[in-house]
Amino acid sequence: MTASWDQTAGLAKVEFLTRDPYARARALRQAGRKVMGYLCSYTPLEFFTALDLVPHRIMGSVREPVVKADAHLEPIACPYVRSCLDKALRGEFDFLDGVVFPHSCDNVQHLSTIWEYYLKPGFYYFLNVPHMVQASSLDFFSAELETLRRRLSAFAGRPMTDEALAAAVGLHNKSRALLRRLYDLRRQASPPVTGEEVLKIVLATMVLPVSEQIELLEEVLGEVQSRPAAEAEGRPRLMLYGCEIDSPEFVRLIEDAGADVVMDDLCTGTRAFWEEVEETPDPIQGLAVRYLEKLHCPRTYRARTGTHAEDLENRFGYMREYLETFGIRGAVLYVIRYCDTQEFDAPSVRDYLGGLGVPVLHIEDDYTLAGIEGLRTRVQAFVEMIL
Amino acid sequence: MSETAPKKTTAIKSTRAAGQVRGIVKKMYGRANQAAAEGKPIAYCMVASQYEEILKAMDIVPVWTENYAALTAAKQAAEPFITRAEAEGFSNVLCKYAMVGLGFDAVRAETGRVPEGAPDGGMARPTMLLGSSAVCDPRFKWYQALGRYMDTPIYCIDVLYPQSRQFSPDMRNYYVRYQTEQFQGLVDFLERTTGTRMDWDRLGGIMDLADETTRVWWDAYQLRKARPCPMPSQDHFSCMVPAYYLLGEPEALAFYQALYDELKDRVDRGVGIIENERLRLLWGGGLPPWHTLSIFNYFEQQGAVFTIETSYHPPEPVEPLGAGAHPLERLAHRFITRVERAQARADRGCGDARVQQILDLLEDYGNVGMMMHQARSCRATSLGQIHFKNIVQEHVKVPTMFMESDIIDVRDYSEADTRMRVDAFLDAVAAYAGGLS
């Protein structure tokens, strides 16, 4: 594995990790590194980096049926969560030395309990993330981060110093900046990189140590930017809104239908990297603000201070920049069934985007893409409508 | 909830206390509607958000929206609200309490009136929405979504449960501090919104009353360990109403004192739920099917009684902090202490606090079977049931039935299928009980 990894670069590495997302983590573990699994955008990856642990985002599989998880987790659970558990029970994550699960939602909360009981990870922590964003919430979250810091340090057998944490913040911010540069290219009339490619790239960064993320992204940017400029074809430019889309198939389906996916608001997209960590004297402070306050996920409650229209602006106003600077003409709202927080927000998101004149295709699906042909028909009709 | 008319059995089934609850519920909604007419502050509220006594101390009239949804289900009046919420674009997999509430307020926003067919005069129009993160995500997302229909001021608090297995004494301080600050934030909001100041002494007195109410309720349920069992689960799902919705009111304490006396009398005289109690069962998880509480009768007709429940179980009494403690800190202390004690019991047993509760209730109440309700639209209480059952089975091979239905939505429910499963389940329970004797 190491040889072939070393012989590839840029987009070839991305393809490598698309085929086998575990390959690099396994190799690093074989070389003596500890690999830490995590879920969701709320896990502070800087902690892993500061202790020289390898972060590995746990993902499901849209093409593999759930077999073993049925014996442990009800069918009304989020199908993405069930898929992750199923893969774990089948031993696919046997290279993980430990896991950190943030309290992102009811589904993840239950998954974490079952995971801990049956898979007995070498390190386990359920990070209690507040749902509210107030000064006291930030204080609590900082204290909770300190507990995780102590326990993770004990597991790693070394202290997590402020200096190491600050350095990790700098590295992750650099990786985030590179990803934003990649996204900037999509603002062009004819983007040099497809939505499918971008999703693969983002997913690849999620299974690499941050130093390798940076190396990969620099290579990818070099390749993509050297592509000859293409004529703009006038294809509709779409934004993809949802939570976990960890397979490029759905994006490919949209682009095959004649549209360009040029922006997203996904857990496996901008939510993971768009916002930086401010480099504060106490690194925990910057991390708490970034991971609690700056992330835009429906699981976090944003206090309403005015009318419904003002509330929508307060909650979804960050998308204005996406819509305006990426030239968005339509949005695909992809909600995984049983993701309660997304399901509650869906009508409001539709209201908000509709109010800005952006047509919305609202899809509620079961994550597996089992009904992909039905989806294709709906997407094609939507693309034709906004052409 | 006592709204479903029970089918007649030969048993001395219902307690007098449970029979009073329908009147209490009716009065509760009537009181809120009267308060609305008088221009008093009215809040939409979520059960078990730990803020009940605060509201009482500030004369906020609560409308318990989940309870109202359950009432519509019991009255077979929920469906029009659910279908309206679906038409508004809300997914049919969402919490059906929320769907009823969203549908109700969508109609009211459109017509300006209480929707036709709404039981008990409908939910009073709120002057504020008080969500929380206690128990599940829909409890703040629902009220947030209500913004589509009303610009009513809203405030949500965090109620963060420590994950008990990893909770350690060094974490206690920041959990208690955060909970206290969350309560303080709510008090600040209420003071701003109503223009009245919190009377802390009054709050302390209300908490004393609430603690005493909880203790009497707890003691009353200890009596259900008797053979024959003096009170069924169907009554429990009514008798929990004063503790959850009237906490801190003298009426609630009087209710549980009367319940205690009634159960004590039944136990002393050997009066049970049914004449020949054959099998004792635990309601081991999930909210009840409010639309079909009569399913309990089917069990009882076959000699099986539900003696106790994990759902809406009385909270364990906790000694209050010393006299000098701030009431809000006392509230937070009580909440966290209950989590700690549950885990301490689990540490001496199976390790998992929720499973330990099941194991304890199986043993202490002499139960030989367990039913769990997998309510399709309630992830908070349905997820984890299979896992809990699996761990229970590692300790005791008690037969378990999963009832598949919903808390509210009756559209996918089959009484015939459920009865067939009950028959098979009770056969298994009888065989298991026979093996024990």
Contacts between the chains, C-beta under 8 A, distances in Angstrom:
chain1	res1	chain2	res2	distance
A	71	B	386	7.0
A	71	B	390	7.5
A	72	B	386	5.8
A	72	B	387	5.5
A	72	B	390	6.8
A	73	B	383	6.9
A	73	B	386	6.6
A	73	B	387	7.1
A	74	B	374	6.3
A	74	B	382	5.8
A	74	B	383	5.5
A	74	B	384	8.0
A	74	B	385	6.7
A	74	B	386	6.0
A	76	B	93	7.4
A	76	B	374	7.4
A	76	B	376	5.8
A	76	B	377	7.9
A	76	B	379	6.2
A	76	B	382	6.1
A	76	B	383	7.2
A	77	B	379	6.8
A	77	B	383	5.4
A	103	B	160	7.9
A	105	B	137	5.7
A	106	B	136	5.4
A	106	B	137	5.3
A	106	B	379	5.0
A	106	B	380	5.5
A	106	B	383	6.8
A	107	B	379	6.6
A	107	B	383	7.1
A	110	B	379	7.8
A	110	B	383	4.2
A	110	B	384	5.0
A	110	B	387	7.6
A	112	B	163	7.7
A	113	B	163	7.8
A	113	B	352	7.9
A	113	B	384	6.7
A	113	B	387	6.8
A	114	B	384	7.7
A	114	B	387	5.1
A	116	B	165	7.4
A	117	B	352	7.6
A	117	B	387	7.1
A	117	B	391	7.3
A	124	B	166	7.5
A	125	B	166	6.7
A	126	B	163	4.4
A	126	B	166	6.3
A	128	B	160	5.5
A	128	B	162	6.9
A	128	B	163	6.9
A	130	B	133	7.8
A	130	B	158	5.0
A	130	B	160	6.5
A	130	B	178	7.6
A	131	B	133	4.1
A	131	B	137	7.6
A	131	B	140	6.3
A	131	B	156	7.7
A	131	B	158	5.6
A	132	B	133	7.1
A	132	B	156	6.3
A	132	B	157	6.9
A	132	B	158	4.6
A	132	B	182	7.3
A	134	B	181	8.0
A	134	B	182	8.0
A	134	B	185	6.3
A	136	B	177	7.9
A	136	B	178	5.8
A	136	B	181	3.6
A	136	B	182	6.5
A	136	B	185	6.9
A	137	B	158	6.5
A	137	B	178	7.5
A	139	B	174	7.6
A	139	B	177	7.6
A	139	B	178	7.1
A	139	B	181	7.7
A	140	B	158	7.9
A	140	B	160	7.4
A	140	B	174	6.0
A	140	B	175	7.8
A	140	B	177	7.6
A	140	B	178	3.9
A	143	B	171	7.9
A	143	B	174	3.8
A	143	B	178	8.0
A	144	B	171	8.0
A	144	B	174	7.3
A	147	B	170	7.5
A	147	B	171	5.9
A	298	B	141	7.2
A	299	B	137	6.6
A	301	B	131	7.6
A	301	B	133	7.6
A	301	B	140	4.9
A	301	B	141	7.8
A	301	B	144	6.5
A	301	B	156	5.3
A	303	B	154	7.8
A	303	B	155	7.6
A	303	B	156	7.4
A	304	B	144	7.2
A	304	B	147	6.2
A	304	B	154	5.2
A	306	B	151	7.8
A	307	B	151	5.0
A	308	B	147	4.4
A	308	B	148	6.2
A	308	B	151	6.0
A	311	B	144	8.0
A	311	B	147	5.1
A	312	B	147	7.9
A	335	B	91	7.4
A	337	B	91	7.2
A	337	B	93	5.7
A	338	B	93	5.7
A	338	B	379	6.7
A	340	B	94	6.4
A	340	B	95	7.1
A	340	B	136	7.9
A	340	B	137	5.1
A	340	B	138	5.8
A	340	B	141	6.7
A	340	B	379	6.5
A	341	B	137	5.3
A	341	B	141	5.7
A	343	B	90	7.1
A	343	B	91	4.4
A	343	B	93	6.7
A	343	B	94	5.3
A	344	B	90	7.4
A	344	B	94	6.7
A	344	B	98	7.6
A	344	B	137	8.0
A	344	B	138	6.9
A	344	B	141	3.8
A	344	B	142	6.9
A	344	B	144	7.0
A	344	B	145	5.1
A	345	B	141	7.4
A	345	B	145	7.6
A	346	B	89	6.5
A	346	B	90	7.6
A	346	B	91	7.1
A	347	B	88	6.2
A	347	B	89	3.9
A	347	B	90	6.2
A	347	B	145	7.2
A	347	B	148	6.8
A	348	B	145	6.7
A	348	B	147	7.5
A	348	B	148	6.8
A	350	B	89	6.5
A	351	B	148	7.1
A	362	B	89	7.4
A	364	B	91	5.7
